[in-house]
Amino acid sequence: MTAAAESTPENPTGSAPTADAGEAVRPTPRPGPARPVPRAPRAASAPAAPAGATDAAPADQEPWGRVDEHGVVSVREAEGWRVVGEYPDGTPEEALAYYQRKFTDLAGEVSLLEVRHRSGGAPASDLRATADALHAKIDGAAAVGNLAALDARVRALTEELTAASATEAAASRQAVDDAVAARVVLVERAEALAARDPKTVQWKQASAELASLFDQWQAQQQSGPRLPKSTGQQLWKRFRDARAIVDKHRREFYAELDEAHKTVRDQKARLVEKAEALAPKGEDGIGAYRELLDQWKTAGRAGKKADDALWARFKAAGDALYGARGEREAADAEASREKIDAKRALLVEARTIADEPDLAKARAALTAIQRQWDEIGRIFPRDKERVLDDDLRRIETSLRTREETDWKRNNPETKARANDMTRQLTEAIEKLESELAAATASGDKRAIAKATEALEARKNWLSALGG
């Protein structure tokens, strides 16, 4: 079979060497007019071979190729010489060089495959397919060189790739198992969310968790190993159904929440209208406003946006009422300045009552001050009034204490009882003194101690009564 003509730096004439691995060693007859190509000069000698060919064993000095007088090129193999083609338009050296380059190309492909295997940049199964193709390509190749050694390299590499493919397959199966387990975790977490009572779910948090689970699912699907179709479809159906249930519960929850918010919103709107209607009453409307405020606190939530807007109106209505009170209190405080000064002057006068020994005069003076105090009237703010009232009350309390003490001392009945008690104690003391003298004379220590103790007690009581 004749190869197609090609023009290369090694074959500048564009003439076509022919190659047919199945031809016998006998030269193929050259057609005449059918191939009008110029013939390159031939060497007069028979087959010529260059010095050592690629991949030749160091001990083997016999050339791997030869060229006969007709330009037929053969390669040496274990079974003998095999014709690889012909190169009729060049020298034997050029013919051999052409087919040696074919061998060099094959050897380069083998070396490249070995490098790719060592670098680990491609799956072993893919490299094995390439090795099988190279093996088929080397078998009966139209090339000159140690094809047997080159094929041996390919076979050795194929064995390594076969073992590596088995390891990769096991790792791939394990990766698939791990990916299935990871997907199952995502499915079970999604189903757990779907199984929860919608009324107890924090939907903002649950929605974020479900979105995270879906992102993880997509990430595993994009970067993880491909799952078996049936397993992948089954897991996805469970995950999709769980998402659908969660979405359904969420929509129902928010629909109910919207309805509840609408009810509360209407109720609070009515409270706002009532609060705003209190404006003409001014300070007198504060009591009614407080009742409305209690109802507001128990009304519930109407949604943040609605609550904020309604509360702003409700608070403004209350501020108007309390503002009216503030204005009135400010006016009262201004009007109370002179009253405060007047009551402070009365307090200065009232403090001198404590120095009055005559209780009747002291009481009369205090009564006159209290009458003037009441005539001055109320003072604002109330805290200042309380301070002044407390000061006057302490003066009145002090005077009352003095009066009670004096009354107890000068009460006729009290005096009579005191005189009778004094007489009894005096008689008792005289008797105890006699007993003590007798005990002392007798030397009875026990009687002496008893009489002494009793005598001291009676004397103390008499001293307390002023005797």
Contacts in CASP RR format, 6 or more apart in sequence:
PFRMAT RR
TARGET T0000
AUTHOR 0000-0000-0000
METHOD contacts of the structure
MODEL  1
MTAAAESTPENPTGSAPTADAGEAVRPTPRPGPARPVPRAPRAASAPAAP
AGATDAAPADQEPWGRVDEHGVVSVREAEGWRVVGEYPDGTPEEALAYYQ
RKFTDLAGEVSLLEVRHRSGGAPASDLRATADALHAKIDGAAAVGNLAAL
DARVRALTEELTAASATEAAASRQAVDDAVAARVVLVERAEALAARDPKT
VQWKQASAELASLFDQWQAQQQSGPRLPKSTGQQLWKRFRDARAIVDKHR
REFYAELDEAHKTVRDQKARLVEKAEALAPKGEDGIGAYRELLDQWKTAG
RAGKKADDALWARFKAAGDALYGARGEREAADAEASREKIDAKRALLVEA
RTIADEPDLAKARAALTAIQRQWDEIGRIFPRDKERVLDDDLRRIETSLR
TREETDWKRNNPETKARANDMTRQLTEAIEKLESELAAATASGDKRAIAK
ATEALEARKNWLSALGG
1 18 0 8 1.000
1 19 0 8 1.000
1 20 0 8 1.000
2 16 0 8 1.000
2 18 0 8 1.000
3 16 0 8 1.000
3 17 0 8 1.000
3 18 0 8 1.000
3 19 0 8 1.000
3 85 0 8 1.000
3 142 0 8 1.000
4 16 0 8 1.000
5 14 0 8 1.000
5 15 0 8 1.000
5 16 0 8 1.000
5 37 0 8 1.000
6 14 0 8 1.000
6 16 0 8 1.000
7 13 0 8 1.000
7 14 0 8 1.000
8 14 0 8 1.000
10 94 0 8 1.000
10 97 0 8 1.000
10 98 0 8 1.000
10 101 0 8 1.000
11 17 0 8 1.000
11 94 0 8 1.000
11 98 0 8 1.000
13 37 0 8 1.000
13 38 0 8 1.000
13 40 0 8 1.000
13 89 0 8 1.000
14 37 0 8 1.000
15 37 0 8 1.000
15 38 0 8 1.000
15 40 0 8 1.000
15 88 0 8 1.000
15 89 0 8 1.000
15 90 0 8 1.000
16 35 0 8 1.000
16 37 0 8 1.000
17 73 0 8 1.000
17 85 0 8 1.000
17 86 0 8 1.000
17 87 0 8 1.000
17 88 0 8 1.000
17 89 0 8 1.000
17 95 0 8 1.000
17 98 0 8 1.000
17 99 0 8 1.000
18 28 0 8 1.000
18 85 0 8 1.000
18 86 0 8 1.000
18 88 0 8 1.000
19 73 0 8 1.000
19 83 0 8 1.000
19 84 0 8 1.000
19 85 0 8 1.000
19 86 0 8 1.000
19 99 0 8 1.000
19 142 0 8 1.000
20 28 0 8 1.000
20 83 0 8 1.000
20 85 0 8 1.000
21 82 0 8 1.000
21 83 0 8 1.000
21 84 0 8 1.000
21 140 0 8 1.000
21 141 0 8 1.000
21 142 0 8 1.000
22 82 0 8 1.000
22 83 0 8 1.000
23 83 0 8 1.000
23 85 0 8 1.000
24 83 0 8 1.000
25 72 0 8 1.000
25 74 0 8 1.000
25 81 0 8 1.000
25 83 0 8 1.000
27 68 0 8 1.000
27 69 0 8 1.000
27 70 0 8 1.000
27 71 0 8 1.000
27 72 0 8 1.000
27 86 0 8 1.000
28 70 0 8 1.000
28 72 0 8 1.000
28 86 0 8 1.000
30 70 0 8 1.000
30 88 0 8 1.000
37 88 0 8 1.000
37 89 0 8 1.000
38 89 0 8 1.000
39 88 0 8 1.000
39 89 0 8 1.000
39 90 0 8 1.000
40 88 0 8 1.000
40 89 0 8 1.000
40 90 0 8 1.000
40 91 0 8 1.000
40 94 0 8 1.000
41 90 0 8 1.000
41 91 0 8 1.000
42 69 0 8 1.000
42 71 0 8 1.000
42 90 0 8 1.000
42 91 0 8 1.000
42 92 0 8 1.000
43 91 0 8 1.000
43 92 0 8 1.000
45 69 0 8 1.000
46 68 0 8 1.000
46 69 0 8 1.000
47 66 0 8 1.000
47 67 0 8 1.000
47 68 0 8 1.000
47 74 0 8 1.000
47 92 0 8 1.000
48 66 0 8 1.000
48 67 0 8 1.000
48 92 0 8 1.000
48 93 0 8 1.000
48 96 0 8 1.000
49 63 0 8 1.000
49 64 0 8 1.000
49 65 0 8 1.000
49 66 0 8 1.000
49 67 0 8 1.000
49 96 0 8 1.000
50 63 0 8 1.000
50 93 0 8 1.000
50 96 0 8 1.000
50 97 0 8 1.000
50 100 0 8 1.000
51 63 0 8 1.000
52 61 0 8 1.000
52 63 0 8 1.000
52 64 0 8 1.000
53 63 0 8 1.000
53 64 0 8 1.000
53 65 0 8 1.000
53 100 0 8 1.000
53 103 0 8 1.000
53 144 0 8 1.000
53 145 0 8 1.000
53 146 0 8 1.000
54 64 0 8 1.000
54 100 0 8 1.000
54 103 0 8 1.000
54 104 0 8 1.000
54 107 0 8 1.000
54 145 0 8 1.000
54 146 0 8 1.000
55 103 0 8 1.000
55 107 0 8 1.000
55 145 0 8 1.000
55 146 0 8 1.000
55 149 0 8 1.000
55 150 0 8 1.000
56 64 0 8 1.000
56 145 0 8 1.000
56 146 0 8 1.000
57 146 0 8 1.000
57 149 0 8 1.000
62 76 0 8 1.000
63 76 0 8 1.000
64 75 0 8 1.000
64 76 0 8 1.000
64 144 0 8 1.000
64 145 0 8 1.000
64 146 0 8 1.000
65 73 0 8 1.000
65 74 0 8 1.000
65 75 0 8 1.000
65 76 0 8 1.000
65 81 0 8 1.000
65 96 0 8 1.000
65 99 0 8 1.000
65 144 0 8 1.000
65 145 0 8 1.000
66 73 0 8 1.000
66 74 0 8 1.000
66 76 0 8 1.000
66 81 0 8 1.000
66 96 0 8 1.000
67 73 0 8 1.000
67 74 0 8 1.000
67 87 0 8 1.000
67 92 0 8 1.000
67 95 0 8 1.000
67 96 0 8 1.000
68 74 0 8 1.000
70 86 0 8 1.000
70 88 0 8 1.000
71 86 0 8 1.000
71 87 0 8 1.000
71 88 0 8 1.000
71 90 0 8 1.000
71 92 0 8 1.000
71 95 0 8 1.000
72 83 0 8 1.000
72 85 0 8 1.000
72 86 0 8 1.000
73 83 0 8 1.000
73 84 0 8 1.000
73 85 0 8 1.000
73 86 0 8 1.000
73 87 0 8 1.000
73 95 0 8 1.000
73 96 0 8 1.000
73 98 0 8 1.000
73 99 0 8 1.000
73 144 0 8 1.000
74 81 0 8 1.000
74 82 0 8 1.000
74 83 0 8 1.000
74 84 0 8 1.000
75 81 0 8 1.000
75 82 0 8 1.000
75 84 0 8 1.000
75 99 0 8 1.000
75 143 0 8 1.000
75 144 0 8 1.000
75 145 0 8 1.000
75 147 0 8 1.000
77 147 0 8 1.000
77 148 0 8 1.000
78 148 0 8 1.000
82 140 0 8 1.000
84 99 0 8 1.000
84 141 0 8 1.000
84 142 0 8 1.000
84 143 0 8 1.000
84 144 0 8 1.000
85 99 0 8 1.000
85 142 0 8 1.000
86 95 0 8 1.000
87 94 0 8 1.000
87 95 0 8 1.000
87 98 0 8 1.000
87 99 0 8 1.000
96 144 0 8 1.000
99 142 0 8 1.000
99 143 0 8 1.000
99 144 0 8 1.000
100 143 0 8 1.000
100 144 0 8 1.000
100 145 0 8 1.000
102 141 0 8 1.000
102 142 0 8 1.000
102 143 0 8 1.000
102 144 0 8 1.000
103 141 0 8 1.000
103 143 0 8 1.000
103 144 0 8 1.000
103 145 0 8 1.000
103 147 0 8 1.000
103 150 0 8 1.000
105 143 0 8 1.000
106 134 0 8 1.000
106 137 0 8 1.000
106 138 0 8 1.000
106 141 0 8 1.000
106 143 0 8 1.000
106 147 0 8 1.000
106 150 0 8 1.000
107 150 0 8 1.000
109 134 0 8 1.000
109 137 0 8 1.000
110 134 0 8 1.000
110 150 0 8 1.000
110 153 0 8 1.000
110 154 0 8 1.000
110 157 0 8 1.000
113 127 0 8 1.000
113 130 0 8 1.000
113 131 0 8 1.000
113 134 0 8 1.000
113 154 0 8 1.000
113 157 0 8 1.000
114 153 0 8 1.000
114 157 0 8 1.000
116 122 0 8 1.000
116 127 0 8 1.000
117 124 0 8 1.000
117 127 0 8 1.000
117 157 0 8 1.000
117 160 0 8 1.000
117 161 0 8 1.000
117 164 0 8 1.000
123 165 0 8 1.000
123 168 0 8 1.000
124 161 0 8 1.000
124 164 0 8 1.000
124 165 0 8 1.000
124 167 0 8 1.000
124 168 0 8 1.000
125 161 0 8 1.000
125 165 0 8 1.000
125 168 0 8 1.000
125 169 0 8 1.000
127 161 0 8 1.000
128 158 0 8 1.000
128 161 0 8 1.000
128 162 0 8 1.000
128 165 0 8 1.000
131 154 0 8 1.000
131 157 0 8 1.000
131 158 0 8 1.000
131 161 0 8 1.000
132 158 0 8 1.000
134 154 0 8 1.000
135 151 0 8 1.000
135 154 0 8 1.000
135 155 0 8 1.000
135 158 0 8 1.000
138 147 0 8 1.000
138 150 0 8 1.000
138 151 0 8 1.000
138 154 0 8 1.000
139 151 0 8 1.000
140 147 0 8 1.000
141 147 0 8 1.000
172 225 0 8 1.000
175 224 0 8 1.000
175 225 0 8 1.000
176 225 0 8 1.000
176 226 0 8 1.000
176 227 0 8 1.000
176 228 0 8 1.000
179 220 0 8 1.000
179 224 0 8 1.000
179 225 0 8 1.000
179 227 0 8 1.000
180 227 0 8 1.000
180 231 0 8 1.000
180 232 0 8 1.000
180 235 0 8 1.000
182 220 0 8 1.000
183 217 0 8 1.000
183 220 0 8 1.000
183 227 0 8 1.000
183 232 0 8 1.000
183 235 0 8 1.000
183 239 0 8 1.000
184 235 0 8 1.000
186 213 0 8 1.000
186 216 0 8 1.000
186 217 0 8 1.000
186 220 0 8 1.000
186 239 0 8 1.000
187 235 0 8 1.000
187 238 0 8 1.000
187 239 0 8 1.000
187 242 0 8 1.000
189 209 0 8 1.000
189 213 0 8 1.000
190 210 0 8 1.000
190 213 0 8 1.000
190 238 0 8 1.000
190 239 0 8 1.000
190 242 0 8 1.000
190 243 0 8 1.000
190 246 0 8 1.000
191 238 0 8 1.000
191 242 0 8 1.000
193 201 0 8 1.000
193 206 0 8 1.000
193 209 0 8 1.000
193 210 0 8 1.000
193 242 0 8 1.000
193 246 0 8 1.000
194 241 0 8 1.000
194 242 0 8 1.000
194 243 0 8 1.000
194 245 0 8 1.000
194 246 0 8 1.000
194 249 0 8 1.000
196 206 0 8 1.000
198 249 0 8 1.000
198 250 0 8 1.000
198 252 0 8 1.000
198 253 0 8 1.000
199 253 0 8 1.000
201 249 0 8 1.000
201 253 0 8 1.000
203 250 0 8 1.000
203 253 0 8 1.000
203 254 0 8 1.000
206 246 0 8 1.000
206 250 0 8 1.000
207 250 0 8 1.000
210 243 0 8 1.000
210 246 0 8 1.000
213 239 0 8 1.000
214 243 0 8 1.000
217 239 0 8 1.000
227 235 0 8 1.000
261 301 0 8 1.000
261 302 0 8 1.000
261 303 0 8 1.000
261 306 0 8 1.000
262 302 0 8 1.000
264 299 0 8 1.000
264 300 0 8 1.000
264 301 0 8 1.000
264 302 0 8 1.000
264 303 0 8 1.000
265 302 0 8 1.000
265 303 0 8 1.000
265 306 0 8 1.000
265 310 0 8 1.000
267 299 0 8 1.000
268 296 0 8 1.000
268 299 0 8 1.000
268 302 0 8 1.000
268 306 0 8 1.000
268 307 0 8 1.000
268 310 0 8 1.000
268 314 0 8 1.000
269 310 0 8 1.000
271 292 0 8 1.000
271 295 0 8 1.000
271 296 0 8 1.000
271 299 0 8 1.000
271 314 0 8 1.000
272 310 0 8 1.000
272 313 0 8 1.000
272 314 0 8 1.000
272 317 0 8 1.000
274 288 0 8 1.000
274 292 0 8 1.000
275 289 0 8 1.000
275 292 0 8 1.000
275 313 0 8 1.000
275 314 0 8 1.000
275 317 0 8 1.000
275 318 0 8 1.000
276 313 0 8 1.000
276 317 0 8 1.000
278 285 0 8 1.000
278 288 0 8 1.000
278 289 0 8 1.000
278 317 0 8 1.000
278 318 0 8 1.000
278 321 0 8 1.000
279 317 0 8 1.000
279 320 0 8 1.000
279 321 0 8 1.000
281 288 0 8 1.000
281 321 0 8 1.000
282 320 0 8 1.000
282 321 0 8 1.000
282 324 0 8 1.000
282 325 0 8 1.000
283 321 0 8 1.000
283 324 0 8 1.000
283 325 0 8 1.000
283 326 0 8 1.000
283 328 0 8 1.000
285 321 0 8 1.000
286 318 0 8 1.000
286 321 0 8 1.000
286 322 0 8 1.000
286 325 0 8 1.000
289 317 0 8 1.000
289 318 0 8 1.000
289 321 0 8 1.000
292 314 0 8 1.000
293 314 0 8 1.000
296 314 0 8 1.000
301 307 0 8 1.000
302 310 0 8 1.000
329 380 0 8 1.000
329 381 0 8 1.000
332 380 0 8 1.000
332 381 0 8 1.000
333 380 0 8 1.000
333 381 0 8 1.000
335 380 0 8 1.000
336 378 0 8 1.000
336 379 0 8 1.000
336 380 0 8 1.000
336 381 0 8 1.000
336 384 0 8 1.000
336 385 0 8 1.000
339 376 0 8 1.000
339 377 0 8 1.000
339 379 0 8 1.000
340 379 0 8 1.000
340 384 0 8 1.000
340 388 0 8 1.000
342 376 0 8 1.000
343 373 0 8 1.000
343 376 0 8 1.000
343 379 0 8 1.000
343 388 0 8 1.000
343 392 0 8 1.000
344 388 0 8 1.000
346 369 0 8 1.000
346 372 0 8 1.000
346 373 0 8 1.000
346 376 0 8 1.000
346 392 0 8 1.000
347 388 0 8 1.000
347 391 0 8 1.000
347 392 0 8 1.000
347 395 0 8 1.000
349 369 0 8 1.000
350 365 0 8 1.000
350 366 0 8 1.000
350 369 0 8 1.000
350 392 0 8 1.000
350 395 0 8 1.000
351 395 0 8 1.000
353 362 0 8 1.000
353 365 0 8 1.000
353 366 0 8 1.000
353 369 0 8 1.000
353 395 0 8 1.000
353 399 0 8 1.000
354 362 0 8 1.000
354 395 0 8 1.000
354 398 0 8 1.000
354 399 0 8 1.000
356 362 0 8 1.000
356 365 0 8 1.000
359 399 0 8 1.000
359 402 0 8 1.000
359 403 0 8 1.000
359 406 0 8 1.000
362 399 0 8 1.000
362 402 0 8 1.000
363 399 0 8 1.000
363 403 0 8 1.000
366 395 0 8 1.000
366 396 0 8 1.000
366 399 0 8 1.000
369 392 0 8 1.000
370 392 0 8 1.000
370 396 0 8 1.000
373 392 0 8 1.000
378 385 0 8 1.000
379 385 0 8 1.000
379 388 0 8 1.000
408 414 0 8 1.000
418 465 0 8 1.000
421 461 0 8 1.000
421 465 0 8 1.000
422 462 0 8 1.000
422 465 0 8 1.000
422 466 0 8 1.000
422 467 0 8 1.000
425 458 0 8 1.000
425 461 0 8 1.000
425 462 0 8 1.000
425 465 0 8 1.000
426 462 0 8 1.000
428 458 0 8 1.000
429 455 0 8 1.000
429 458 0 8 1.000
429 459 0 8 1.000
429 462 0 8 1.000
432 451 0 8 1.000
432 454 0 8 1.000
432 455 0 8 1.000
432 458 0 8 1.000
433 455 0 8 1.000
435 447 0 8 1.000
435 451 0 8 1.000
436 448 0 8 1.000
436 451 0 8 1.000
436 452 0 8 1.000
436 455 0 8 1.000
438 447 0 8 1.000
439 447 0 8 1.000
439 448 0 8 1.000
439 450 0 8 1.000
439 451 0 8 1.000
440 448 0 8 1.000
END
